[in-house]
Amino acid sequence: MGKLDFCALDVKSAERLRRLCGKFGGDYETERAFAALQADKLIRANGLTWDLILGGTTSTASPSASSGGHYELCVEALSLGDMLNDAEREFLRNISSFNEISEKQRAWLDRIIGRLRAKAA
């Protein structure tokens, strides 16, 4: 997988982000600062990072469910968002920001990845 070719924002959030980013060039410093703050809050509320939104995250290897970082597995799963239920989507967005995850969280992540890969095959 090269640069990420998805954005895990729903249409309404993506449109709001577009409007907020349009204000970054406004005439007033306070307007620009407020728009940037709101945009950042929107991104983080959706469990994403600016790096993901702007396509700066790359991956050259396809991680397996039993090895590799949980972040990469979350990105892989979120790219197949239409195959996830709401609880899974929220779980993946939450743990993608963690430095480490528990054994229980890793087990759930492995089950999600296994199911998604089986359906995609």
DRENDOGU-252348 format. One record per residue (C-alpha): residue in one letter; x, y, z. Coordinates in pm, whole numbers, padded with zeros to 5 digits, always signed. Layout:
N
AXYZ...
This chain:
121
M+00000+00000+00000G+00143+00341-00093K+00004+00670+00024L-00334+00634+00180D-00612+00682-00066F-00897+00717+00177C-01028+00959+00428A-01234+00816+00711L-01454+01125+00741D-01822+01111+00667V-01952+01348+00399K-02083+01605+00648S-01754+01618+00841A-01549+01636+00521E-01758+01930+00400R-01719+02105+00736L-01342+02050+00721R-01332+02192+00369R-01517+02505+00482L-01292+02548+00786C-00976+02510+00578G-01111+02775+00342K-01095+03021+00630F-00722+02965+00686G-00650+03251+00445G-00896+03493+00604D-00812+03856+00669Y-00834+03831+01047E-00586+03645+01265T-00854+03541+01513E-01071+03399+01233R-00776+03195+01101A-00682+03072+01448F-01040+02974+01534A-01085+02792+01202A-00759+02602+01254L-00859+02507+01609Q-01201+02387+01496A-01051+02191+01207D-00804+02024+01442K-01084+01933+01685L-01287+01786+01397I-00995+01573+01279R-00916+01444+01628A-01284+01382+01712N-01291+01143+01417G-00983+00960+01545L-00763+01089+01265T-00445+01291+01233W-00343+01565+00992D-00085+01327+00853L-00362+01087+00753I-00586+01361+00615L-00309+01514+00405G-00181+01178+00281G+00159+01193+00448T+00145+00847+00604T+00290+00572+00391S+00327+00202+00438T+00539-00028+00226A+00446-00357+00388S+00114-00519+00455P+00112-00601+00826S-00028-00932+00941A-00286-00954+01213S-00044-01137+01442S+00252-00902+01394G+00314-00539+01318G+00194-00221+01476H-00164-00175+01574Y-00170+00168+01408E-00107+00021+01061L-00372-00243+01119C-00621+00025+01224V-00546+00221+00907E-00596-00094+00699A-00929-00170+00868L-01056+00188+00850S-00983+00192+00477L-01255-00074+00450G-01495+00131+00659D-01809+00013+00480M-01739-00338+00614L-01721-00218+00977N-02001-00166+01224D-02017+00152+01434A-01858-00008+01744E-01566-00142+01542R-01512+00191+01367E-01510+00378+01699F-01278+00119+01856L-01030+00145+01567R-01031+00524+01572N-00971+00525+01948I-00687+00275+01962S-00511+00419+01657S-00399+00710+01875F-00262+00487+02154N+00111+00416+02187E+00033+00065+02312I-00279-00148+02335S-00380-00418+02581E-00397-00789+02501K-00776-00769+02499Q-00769-00477+02253R-00517-00661+02035A-00740-00970+02031W-01039-00764+01913L-00823-00590+01653D-00698-00929+01525R-01058-01057+01498I-01162-00748+01300I-00862-00774+01065G-00917-01147+01016R-01283-01098+00928L-01210-00811+00690R-00932-01000+00511A-01151-01309+00478K-01432-01103+00321A-01190-00926+00088A-01035-01253-00035
